[in-house]
């Protein structure tokens, strides 16, 4: 079996078996890989390859924006949405101006996001994650009480 086909099967298997948290990490990794590809294409003066890599990264950032759950953490989601939009703007700027520095900035930001996300996943896996919304935790943990049991306390 050719290597490219094996690689594609591996990625397909990884995505199909990934948890929602792992899917976000996969998207961050893919975005980083695409930005690196864009930098290499820029240095090689390969316009078509650079365009494909920039377009792929913009698409991944769009998927990350769509996956934001405003119902859980509105402020956090708004901040991330703004950051994703900023990175998309930088990617367009890098491509149109044939400039490496916006690509490197997007790469740096994605690295930071990936590291933070991976750390959060480790905290969740070890059970040391803290719910940032205590009222949400109280609503999901507290059993519903009937009016008669609520009056007895």
C-alpha positions in Angstrom: 0.0 0.0 0.0 1.4 3.4 -0.9 2.5 5.7 1.9 0.1 8.5 1.0 -2.9 6.1 1.2 -1.7 4.7 4.5 -1.4 8.2 5.9 -4.9 9.1 4.7 -6.3 5.9 6.3 -4.6 6.7 9.6 -6.0 10.3 9.6 -9.5 9.0 8.7 -9.3 6.4 11.5 -8.0 9.0 14.0 -10.8 11.5 13.2 -13.6 8.8 13.3 -12.5 7.5 16.7 -11.7 10.9 18.3 -13.6 12.5 21.1 -14.9 16.0 20.6 -12.0 17.4 22.6 -9.5 15.4 20.5 -11.2 16.7 17.3 -10.3 20.3 18.3 -6.7 19.2 18.9 -6.6 17.6 15.5 -7.9 20.8 13.9 -5.2 22.9 15.7 -2.6 20.4 14.5 -3.9 20.5 10.9 -3.9 24.3 10.9 -0.4 24.4 12.1 0.7 22.0 9.5 -1.0 24.1 6.8 0.6 27.3 8.0 4.0 25.6 7.9 3.2 24.4 4.4 2.3 28.0 3.4 5.6 29.3 4.8 7.6 26.7 2.8 5.6 27.5 -0.3 6.2 31.2 0.2 10.0 30.6 0.5 9.9 28.4 -2.6 7.9 31.0 -4.5 5.2 28.4 -5.2 2.1 30.5 -5.4 -0.4 27.7 -6.0 0.8 25.6 -3.1 0.8 28.7 -0.8 -2.7 29.5 -1.9 -3.9 26.0 -1.1 -2.2 26.0 2.3 -3.6 29.4 3.2 -7.1 28.4 2.0 -7.0 25.2 4.0 -5.9 27.0 7.2 -8.7 29.6 6.8 -11.2 26.7 6.4 -9.9 25.0 9.5 -10.2 28.3 11.5 -13.8 28.6 10.2 -14.5 25.1 11.5 -13.1 26.1 14.9 -15.3 29.1 14.9 -18.4 27.1 14.1 -17.5 24.6 16.9 -17.6 27.3 19.6 -20.3 26.8 22.2 -21.5 30.2 23.2 -24.1 28.6 25.5 -21.4 27.3 27.8 -18.8 30.2 27.9 -19.9 33.2 26.0 -17.0 35.5 26.8 -14.4 32.8 26.2 -16.0 32.0 22.9 -16.2 35.6 21.8 -12.5 36.0 22.5 -11.6 32.9 20.6 -13.9 33.9 17.7 -12.1 37.3 17.5 -8.7 35.5 17.6 -9.7 33.1 14.8 -11.0 36.0 12.7 -7.7 37.9 13.3 -5.7 34.9 12.2 -7.8 34.6 9.0 -7.1 38.2 8.3 -3.4 37.7 8.8 -3.4 34.7 6.5 -5.1 36.7 3.7 -2.6 39.5 4.3 0.3 37.1 4.2 -0.9 35.6 0.9 -1.7 38.9 -0.8 1.4 40.7 0.3 3.6 37.6 0.0 4.8 38.2 3.5 6.2 35.7 5.9 5.7 37.6 9.2 1.9 37.3 9.3 2.3 33.5 8.7 4.8 33.2 11.5 2.5 35.2 13.8 -0.5 32.8 13.0 1.8 29.8 13.6 2.8 31.2 17.0 -0.8 31.8 18.0 -1.8 28.4 16.9 1.1 26.8 18.8 -0.1 28.7 22.0 -3.7 27.5 21.4 -2.6 23.9 20.8 -0.5 23.9 24.0 -3.3 25.3 26.1 -5.8 22.9 24.6 -3.5 19.9 25.2 -3.0 21.0 28.8 -6.7 21.3 29.3 -7.2 17.9 27.9 -4.6 16.5 30.3 -6.3 18.2 33.2 -9.6 16.7 32.2 -8.1 13.2 31.8 -6.4 13.4 35.2 -9.6 14.6 36.8 -8.1 17.9 38.0 -10.2 20.1 35.7 -12.2 22.8 37.4 -15.5 23.9 35.9 -15.2 27.6 35.4 -18.9 28.1 35.9 -20.0 27.0 39.4 -23.6 27.8 38.7 -23.5 25.4 35.7 -22.0 22.7 37.9 -24.6 23.3 40.5 -27.4 22.9 38.0 -26.0 19.7 36.5 -25.2 18.1 39.9 -28.1 19.1 42.0 -31.0 16.7 41.7 -34.4 18.2 41.0 -36.5 18.5 44.1 -40.3 18.4 44.3 -42.1 21.3 45.9 -42.8 19.2 49.0 -39.2 18.2 49.6 -38.0 21.8 49.0 -40.2 23.1 51.8 -38.9 20.7 54.4 -35.4 22.2 54.5 
